[in-house]
């Protein structure tokens, strides 16, 4: 991955629907070059998916989860990724092991997710942070 790839990715992170012609103008190359590079980065797994960010009026939160020692955090995360309100499951280093980024209709739905996580045998503790505002970087 070179500087041109990074510049293309930066534009796509802000808006994955940006037309290739517009990206080409911004980075100073041709539309075909942008298309080929995006295709290559997708095939190589650098770009995992294109997604949509919404402003639904829902409650967004991060649920930080600690699991017991010698637990396969990837396996726990795989079960959680199927929960409807979960946008992302991150395995993280530090005090906690897994972070869920959720988009729920209200705080009651967030609380239900917390309860669902706490019911899992592998889960030792949870902490929740409501997301008050977000900006694209």
Secondary structure, DSSP 8 states (H G I E B T S, - for coil): --HHHHHHHHHHHH-TT--HHHHHHHHTS-HHHHHHHHHHHHHTTSS---------S-EEEEEEEEE-TT--HHHHHHHHTTSTTEEEEEE--SS-SEEEEEEESSHHHHHHHHHHHHTSTTEEEEEEEE-------
